[in-house]
Amino acid sequence: MPESVYKVIELIGTSSESWEKAAANAVGLAAKSLRDLRVAEVVKLDMQLDGKGQVEAYRAKLNVSFKFEGS
């Protein structure tokens, strides 16, 4: 296997429906501008609440890696 280098970035995705959709939204948007995505690791889940304590949004924090193509 040839040697490779991967870069890891942190993303936060949101969804009004679920944590799974929040994570998928983050990866989906990242895939539009980054090539060769490899791994997405969910590192934290939380919720955004309104003034009455109701859930407004689910948030998923991810570490996403992609193959680094240096010059």
C-alpha positions in Angstrom: 0.0 0.0 0.0 1.5 3.4 -0.9 2.1 5.9 1.8 -0.6 8.5 2.2 -1.3 11.6 4.4 -4.7 12.5 5.6 -6.0 15.8 7.0 -8.6 15.9 9.8 -11.1 18.8 10.1 -13.9 19.4 12.6 -17.4 20.0 11.4 -20.7 20.7 13.1 -23.9 19.6 11.3 -27.4 20.6 12.3 -30.9 19.2 11.7 -34.3 19.9 13.1 -35.1 16.1 12.8 -32.3 14.0 14.3 -28.6 13.6 15.2 -28.2 11.2 12.3 -29.4 13.8 9.8 -27.2 16.4 11.4 -24.2 14.2 10.9 -25.2 13.4 7.3 -25.8 17.1 6.5 -22.2 17.9 7.6 -20.7 15.1 5.6 -22.9 15.9 2.6 -21.9 19.5 2.5 -18.2 18.7 3.0 -18.3 16.2 0.1 -19.3 19.1 -2.2 -16.0 20.9 -1.7 -13.5 18.2 -0.4 -12.3 15.2 -2.4 -11.5 11.7 -1.2 -13.3 11.8 2.1 -12.3 8.8 4.2 -13.7 8.7 7.7 -16.3 10.7 9.7 -16.2 10.2 13.5 -19.0 11.6 15.6 -17.3 13.1 18.7 -20.1 15.0 20.3 -23.9 15.3 20.2 -25.9 18.1 21.6 -29.2 20.0 21.1 -30.1 23.7 20.6 -33.1 24.6 22.8 -35.5 27.5 22.6 -36.6 29.7 25.5 -39.1 27.1 26.7 -36.7 24.2 26.7 -38.0 22.7 23.4 -35.5 21.2 20.9 -34.9 23.6 18.0 -32.0 21.7 16.4 -29.9 18.6 16.9 -26.2 19.1 16.4 -23.5 16.6 15.7 -19.8 17.5 15.9 -17.6 15.3 13.6 -14.0 14.8 12.8 -13.7 14.2 9.1 -10.6 13.0 7.3 -9.7 13.3 3.7 -6.6 12.4 1.6 -4.2 15.3 1.6 -2.8 16.2 -1.8 0.2 18.6 -1.2 2.2 20.3 -3.8 
